[in-house]
Amino acid sequence: MMPQLVTVRVQRPDGRPIRLWVPVLPAVLLLSPLVALAALGGVVACVIYSIDVVRAFNTARRIVCALPGTRVDIAQGRTAVLVTIR
């Protein structure tokens, strides 16, 4: 299953948090020209390095489908960033 929502929480040095909720499907639709260029670049890279294109895209699909439930927490000094993929 593809991720549905990405939540980004930034704790600023002054203590006030910033929260962003990004729905994945609308973001992908808005960025579809870039996604198409990235897919084309992936095909070209697979041809250059003699990698099976279907297997490479299947592997990328499996990685994206495994993302829900992932949390990335980064802290630097008094600033912290938490990214949750649901």
Contacts in CASP RR format, 6 or more apart in sequence:
PFRMAT RR
TARGET T0000
AUTHOR 0000-0000-0000
METHOD contacts of the structure
MODEL  1
MMPQLVTVRVQRPDGRPIRLWVPVLPAVLLLSPLVALAALGGVVACVIYS
IDVVRAFNTARRIVCALPGTRVDIAQGRTAVLVTIR
1 65 0 8 1.000
1 68 0 8 1.000
2 24 0 8 1.000
2 25 0 8 1.000
2 64 0 8 1.000
2 65 0 8 1.000
3 24 0 8 1.000
3 64 0 8 1.000
3 67 0 8 1.000
3 68 0 8 1.000
3 85 0 8 1.000
3 86 0 8 1.000
4 23 0 8 1.000
4 24 0 8 1.000
4 25 0 8 1.000
4 68 0 8 1.000
4 86 0 8 1.000
5 21 0 8 1.000
5 22 0 8 1.000
5 23 0 8 1.000
5 24 0 8 1.000
5 85 0 8 1.000
5 86 0 8 1.000
6 21 0 8 1.000
6 22 0 8 1.000
6 24 0 8 1.000
6 83 0 8 1.000
6 84 0 8 1.000
6 85 0 8 1.000
6 86 0 8 1.000
7 19 0 8 1.000
7 20 0 8 1.000
7 21 0 8 1.000
7 22 0 8 1.000
7 82 0 8 1.000
7 83 0 8 1.000
7 84 0 8 1.000
7 85 0 8 1.000
7 86 0 8 1.000
8 18 0 8 1.000
8 19 0 8 1.000
8 20 0 8 1.000
8 22 0 8 1.000
8 81 0 8 1.000
8 82 0 8 1.000
8 83 0 8 1.000
9 17 0 8 1.000
9 18 0 8 1.000
9 19 0 8 1.000
9 20 0 8 1.000
9 81 0 8 1.000
9 82 0 8 1.000
9 83 0 8 1.000
9 84 0 8 1.000
10 17 0 8 1.000
10 18 0 8 1.000
10 19 0 8 1.000
10 79 0 8 1.000
10 80 0 8 1.000
10 81 0 8 1.000
10 82 0 8 1.000
11 17 0 8 1.000
11 78 0 8 1.000
11 79 0 8 1.000
11 80 0 8 1.000
11 81 0 8 1.000
11 82 0 8 1.000
12 18 0 8 1.000
12 79 0 8 1.000
13 77 0 8 1.000
13 78 0 8 1.000
13 79 0 8 1.000
15 78 0 8 1.000
28 35 0 8 1.000
39 57 0 8 1.000
42 53 0 8 1.000
42 56 0 8 1.000
43 53 0 8 1.000
45 51 0 8 1.000
46 52 0 8 1.000
46 53 0 8 1.000
46 56 0 8 1.000
47 53 0 8 1.000
67 85 0 8 1.000
68 85 0 8 1.000
68 86 0 8 1.000
69 84 0 8 1.000
69 85 0 8 1.000
69 86 0 8 1.000
70 84 0 8 1.000
70 85 0 8 1.000
71 82 0 8 1.000
71 83 0 8 1.000
71 84 0 8 1.000
71 85 0 8 1.000
72 81 0 8 1.000
72 82 0 8 1.000
72 83 0 8 1.000
73 80 0 8 1.000
73 81 0 8 1.000
73 82 0 8 1.000
73 83 0 8 1.000
74 80 0 8 1.000
74 81 0 8 1.000
74 82 0 8 1.000
75 81 0 8 1.000
END
